[in-house]
């Protein structure tokens, strides 16, 4: 039962047991799933969470932390593991400094995913000539891009063109296109300019 359908069935069983607050049997199920799918980050997160939810377990909290760290390593493209690690570091280890760092990594990854999704959605709206939706996506992209982490070694000459954009509330923001999405955002802005000049 190592196929995707078997995985979904077992995950549904875990969810049902979790909802029934049968954390021990949910944990046993997740542990058996990890033998089949050891590289699945989500299972490591579930495993760590279920250790914390059980009142009587043979596992230590540092094992839960290890599972969360492994989940972060297994899936760097997903924010879930970093965010769960942040909660663990804050609530269990009472280490707000380390928690803030883990949360920050999760937020950065989530923001990048959201920008990428919005870029794809904006392109699709443009193809369908849904310009109001296209502009809305572009505004969200520009807003989120203001918070993108820029490498410390970047120079002023590496930055893109200055842009000014307004929000629906009437406020205007100025910024420069930079970071890994700069070229795609510039392409969308060019599409908007072409539409306005048509």
Phi and psi in degrees as a GROMACS rama.xvg file:
@    title "Ramachandran Plot"
@    xaxis  label "Phi"
@    yaxis  label "Psi"
@TYPE xy
-96.0453  14.8045  UNK-2
-87.4666  166.882  UNK-3
-58.212  -36.1797  UNK-4
-64.8683  -42.8626  UNK-5
-62.3484  -37.9195  UNK-6
-62.6212  -46.1281  UNK-7
-62.3719  -39.6122  UNK-8
-64.1466  -45.2436  UNK-9
-66.2679  -38.4079  UNK-10
-65.2591  -36.1443  UNK-11
-64.4682  -37.5836  UNK-12
-63.884  -43.3468  UNK-13
-60.6797  -44.4052  UNK-14
-61.0316  -42.5563  UNK-15
-63.7761  -44.9462  UNK-16
-63.8907  -38.6935  UNK-17
-63.3909  -45.8568  UNK-18
-60.8482  -32.7991  UNK-19
-82.2444  2.2146  UNK-20
60.5065  27.9076  UNK-21
-92.4835  71.1487  UNK-22
-67.3827  -32.4921  UNK-23
-63.429  -51.7983  UNK-24
-67.8369  -32.0887  UNK-25
-63.2293  -41.4735  UNK-26
-62.6352  -44.9054  UNK-27
-59.6768  -41.9806  UNK-28
-63.827  -45.2342  UNK-29
-64.1497  -40.6805  UNK-30
-61.2783  -40.1676  UNK-31
-68.7274  -34.3739  UNK-32
-66.6299  -36.2035  UNK-33
-64.9332  -25.4888  UNK-34
-68.6249  -31.77  UNK-35
-88.2433  -39.9645  UNK-36
-122.602  68.719  UNK-37
-68.3311  -17.8794  UNK-38
-94.463  12.0924  UNK-39
-91.1028  111.645  UNK-40
-61.8516  -38.9502  UNK-41
-60.469  -38.5371  UNK-42
-64.9444  -36.7633  UNK-43
-66.3081  -37.2067  UNK-44
-65.1372  -45.4797  UNK-45
-60.0564  -44.4178  UNK-46
-58.0946  -47.7817  UNK-47
-64.3904  -41.4734  UNK-48
-64.6942  -40.8604  UNK-49
-70.2541  -29.4571  UNK-50
-61.7465  -43.4962  UNK-51
-69.5972  -27.3743  UNK-52
-82.4599  -19.3482  UNK-53
-82.1437  138.136  UNK-54
-77.5096  -34.4025  UNK-55
-127.626  106.772  UNK-56
-139.595  152.057  UNK-57
-84.1122  -5.63314  UNK-58
-96.4388  148.667  UNK-59
-92.9536  158.213  UNK-60
-64.2107  -28.3923  UNK-61
-68.0424  -23.537  UNK-62
-70.6486  -36.316  UNK-63
-63.276  -43.4146  UNK-64
-62.0429  -42.0951  UNK-65
-60.7545  -38.9196  UNK-66
-66.1357  -38.4014  UNK-67
-68.1584  -40.3179  UNK-68
-63.4438  -38.6968  UNK-69
-65.1078  -40.4806  UNK-70
-61.4668  -40.5081  UNK-71
-61.402  -45.3654  UNK-72
-65.4445  -37.2876  UNK-73
-70.7208  -31.0916  UNK-74
-137.35  73.1612  UNK-75
-67.0957  -19.5068  UNK-76
-84.0135  -1.89398  UNK-77
-116.753  139.308  UNK-78
-80.2786  -15.5127  UNK-79
-57.5346  -47.3412  UNK-80
-65.6682  -42.6446  UNK-81
-63.2675  -39.4854  UNK-82
-67.2603  -43.7782  UNK-83
-62.6032  -39.7746  UNK-84
-62.9159  -39.1095  UNK-85
-59.5335  -44.6187  UNK-86
-62.5642  -41.207  UNK-87
-61.6109  -49.4823  UNK-88
-62.4165  -35.1179  UNK-89
-77.1435  -49.8249  UNK-90
-81.1682  -42.6128  UNK-91
-89.4598  -47.57  UNK-92
-92.9392  -7.35751  UNK-93
51.2126  49.2689  UNK-94
-122.207  81.741  UNK-95
-63.1852  -28.3115  UNK-96
-65.9738  -50.0164  UNK-97
-67.0679  -36.2291  UNK-98
-63.0953  -44.7449  UNK-99
-60.4497  -38.7197  UNK-100
-64.9753  -45.6493  UNK-101
-64.3478  -44.8248  UNK-102
-59.6129  -42.0828  UNK-103
-60.0942  -41.7299  UNK-104
-64.3285  -40.3105  UNK-105
-65.0281  -42.346  UNK-106
-64.5945  -42.4256  UNK-107
-60.7683  -45.3911  UNK-108
-64.3909  -42.7053  UNK-109
-62.7412  -41.822  UNK-110
-63.0978  -43.2793  UNK-111
-62.099  -42.584  UNK-112
-62.6718  -41.9168  UNK-113
-65.5463  -42.8778  UNK-114
-61.2305  -45.206  UNK-115
-61.3512  -41.9879  UNK-116
-64.2857  -41.4923  UNK-117
-67.4133  -36.0447  UNK-118
-62.2684  -46.1597  UNK-119
-62.1427  -42.6321  UNK-120
-65.8963  -40.8105  UNK-121
-61.102  -42.9601  UNK-122
-62.0436  -40.8071  UNK-123
-65.6106  -43.2524  UNK-124
-62.6263  -38.2585  UNK-125
-62.9415  -42.5868  UNK-126
-62.8345  -32.1005  UNK-127
-88.7667  3.36731  UNK-128
58.4873  32.6652  UNK-129
-95.1204  80.7367  UNK-130
-71.2179  -32.5397  UNK-131
-63.0678  -45.1453  UNK-132
-66.7659  -38.55  UNK-133
-59.4694  -47.9373  UNK-134
-64.4097  -38.2883  UNK-135
-61.9119  -44.956  UNK-136
-60.568  -44.1466  UNK-137
-61.918  -40.3604  UNK-138
-62.7476  -42.6272  UNK-139
-63.9906  -40.85  UNK-140
-60.9216  -48.1689  UNK-141
-62.8561  -40.2287  UNK-142
-62.9216  -48.5215  UNK-143
-66.5088  -34.1182  UNK-144
-65.3909  -24.1754  UNK-145
-62.2697  -23.4855  UNK-146
-102.199  3.35055  UNK-147
-65.3479  141.58  UNK-148
-72.4377  130.33  UNK-149
-108.904  132.448  UNK-150
-54.0876  139.779  UNK-151
-63.5439  -24.2615  UNK-152
-82.922  -1.37361  UNK-153
-69.1724  144.779  UNK-154
-106.723  162.827  UNK-155
-57.9842  -38.4219  UNK-156
-70.3681  -16.3567  UNK-157
-78.6719  -16.9374  UNK-158
-74.3839  154.754  UNK-159
-80.8174  -167.077  UNK-160
-69.4049  153.224  UNK-161
-69.3833  139.315  UNK-162
-132.061  149.394  UNK-163
-125.458  130.869  UNK-164
-139.651  152.391  UNK-165
-110.685  154.388  UNK-166
-102.023  170.312  UNK-167
-65.8138  -20.0913  UNK-168
-82.511  -2.94397  UNK-169
94.4063  0.321834  UNK-170
-84.248  147.468  UNK-171
-114.246  142.751  UNK-172
-126.277  145.677  UNK-173
-117.914  146.872  UNK-174
-167.216  179.921  UNK-175
-123.024  142.758  UNK-176
-77.8178  122.21  UNK-177
-155.412  169.606  UNK-178
93.9395  -177.021  UNK-179
-71.6996  -17.502  UNK-180
-100.663  2.89723  UNK-181
-56.2777  -45.6399  UNK-182
-64.7252  -41.2624  UNK-183
-67.5722  -39.2276  UNK-184
-66.1863  -41.3118  UNK-185
-60.99  -39.2964  UNK-186
-61.1948  -41.783  UNK-187
-66.3895  -40.649  UNK-188
-62.9167  -38.3927  UNK-189
-63.1055  -39.1353  UNK-190
-62.2622  -41.2741  UNK-191
-63.8524  -43.1996  UNK-192
-63.4636  -39.9543  UNK-193
-63.0711  -40.4377  UNK-194
-65.2527  -40.1119  UNK-195
-70.2069  -31.6086  UNK-196
-83.1059  -11.3392  UNK-197
